[in-house]
């Protein structure tokens, strides 16, 4: 009996790239355990931050999320220049 491979067409696109997505997700989780939380500074001239970014929320967190790459530094003096 010859060895054959059976192809079963799928009607759903739900399972596309599931292995890749799983591998990327696993890598992100593993890498996130290697990172440390640090206070970072960003130089902003001409205005201050809105109050929502400087007061703690109901989860006791201060800050925000940037939707793009952001240049920051760990050195406050560099950001104040």
FIBAPA-598572 format. One record per residue (C-alpha): x, y, z; residue number from 1. Coordinates in pm, 1 decimal. Layout:
REM residues N
<r u="X" v="Y" w="Z" n="NUM"/>
...
//
This chain:
REM residues 81
<r u="0.0" v="0.0" w="0.0" n="1"/>
<r u="160.5" v="331.0" w="-105.8" n="2"/>
<r u="214.5" v="611.2" w="143.0" n="3"/>
<r u="-10.7" v="901.6" w="52.2" n="4"/>
<r u="-88.8" v="1241.7" w="189.9" n="5"/>
<r u="-450.1" v="1342.9" w="209.4" n="6"/>
<r u="-539.0" v="1706.2" w="165.8" n="7"/>
<r u="-862.7" v="1811.4" w="328.6" n="8"/>
<r u="-974.0" v="2154.6" w="209.4" n="9"/>
<r u="-1111.9" v="2377.4" w="477.1" n="10"/>
<r u="-1397.0" v="2617.9" w="432.0" n="11"/>
<r u="-1292.7" v="2830.4" w="727.8" n="12"/>
<r u="-999.8" v="3070.3" w="740.4" n="13"/>
<r u="-1011.5" v="3051.2" w="1119.7" n="14"/>
<r u="-708.3" v="2820.4" w="1146.6" n="15"/>
<r u="-469.0" v="3009.2" w="922.1" n="16"/>
<r u="-126.8" v="3072.5" w="1078.5" n="17"/>
<r u="-233.6" v="2917.2" w="1411.4" n="18"/>
<r u="109.3" v="2759.2" w="1467.8" n="19"/>
<r u="290.4" v="3084.3" w="1388.9" n="20"/>
<r u="63.3" v="3285.4" w="1616.1" n="21"/>
<r u="112.9" v="3032.9" w="1895.3" n="22"/>
<r u="492.7" v="3045.0" w="1857.7" n="23"/>
<r u="499.4" v="3425.9" w="1856.1" n="24"/>
<r u="270.7" v="3437.2" w="2159.7" n="25"/>
<r u="495.6" v="3191.5" w="2343.6" n="26"/>
<r u="803.9" v="3399.2" w="2261.2" n="27"/>
<r u="639.7" v="3718.7" w="2385.7" n="28"/>
<r u="543.1" v="3554.6" w="2714.0" n="29"/>
<r u="893.1" v="3411.8" w="2765.9" n="30"/>
<r u="1062.2" v="3742.5" w="2679.4" n="31"/>
<r u="826.8" v="3941.3" w="2901.9" n="32"/>
<r u="949.5" v="3741.9" w="3200.9" n="33"/>
<r u="1304.0" v="3856.9" w="3126.0" n="34"/>
<r u="1228.2" v="4227.9" w="3124.9" n="35"/>
<r u="1223.5" v="4457.7" w="3423.5" n="36"/>
<r u="994.7" v="4749.8" w="3489.1" n="37"/>
<r u="1179.0" v="5082.8" w="3486.5" n="38"/>
<r u="1079.7" v="5443.1" w="3509.1" n="39"/>
<r u="1156.5" v="5603.4" w="3173.9" n="40"/>
<r u="1165.6" v="5968.2" w="3075.3" n="41"/>
<r u="1078.8" v="6143.6" w="2753.5" n="42"/>
<r u="1173.7" v="6496.9" w="2669.1" n="43"/>
<r u="865.9" v="6703.0" w="2586.1" n="44"/>
<r u="904.2" v="7074.0" w="2538.4" n="45"/>
<r u="637.8" v="7339.7" w="2544.9" n="46"/>
<r u="364.9" v="7169.3" w="2746.9" n="47"/>
<r u="291.2" v="6944.8" w="3042.8" n="48"/>
<r u="117.4" v="6611.8" w="3056.3" n="49"/>
<r u="-260.1" v="6589.1" w="3098.2" n="50"/>
<r u="-387.9" v="6510.6" w="3447.5" n="51"/>
<r u="-506.5" v="6163.7" w="3342.0" n="52"/>
<r u="-141.0" v="6065.4" w="3284.5" n="53"/>
<r u="-16.2" v="6199.2" w="3619.5" n="54"/>
<r u="-273.3" v="6057.7" w="3864.8" n="55"/>
<r u="-326.4" v="5696.7" w="3971.3" n="56"/>
<r u="-624.3" v="5513.0" w="3825.7" n="57"/>
<r u="-843.8" v="5251.1" w="3995.4" n="58"/>
<r u="-568.2" v="4991.4" w="3941.3" n="59"/>
<r u="-309.1" v="5215.0" w="4115.2" n="60"/>
<r u="-128.3" v="5272.7" w="3784.0" n="61"/>
<r u="7.8" v="5599.9" w="3647.7" n="62"/>
<r u="90.7" v="5642.3" w="3279.4" n="63"/>
<r u="-35.7" v="5564.9" w="2936.1" n="64"/>
<r u="19.4" v="5366.5" w="2619.6" n="65"/>
<r u="192.7" v="5484.7" w="2305.4" n="66"/>
<r u="65.7" v="5340.8" w="1979.4" n="67"/>
<r u="400.1" v="5378.5" w="1801.3" n="68"/>
<r u="770.4" v="5353.5" w="1876.1" n="69"/>
<r u="876.8" v="5609.6" w="2131.5" n="70"/>
<r u="1218.0" v="5748.6" w="2215.7" n="71"/>
<r u="1278.6" v="5738.5" w="2591.3" n="72"/>
<r u="1569.6" v="5738.2" w="2832.8" n="73"/>
<r u="1636.8" v="5604.8" w="3180.3" n="74"/>
<r u="1829.9" v="5923.8" w="3262.5" n="75"/>
<r u="1604.5" v="6211.2" w="3376.9" n="76"/>
<r u="1874.0" v="6471.1" w="3307.8" n="77"/>
<r u="1891.3" v="6368.3" w="2941.2" n="78"/>
<r u="1515.7" v="6408.8" w="2902.6" n="79"/>
<r u="1521.5" v="6754.2" w="3064.5" n="80"/>
<r u="1770.0" v="6893.8" w="2810.3" n="81"/>
//
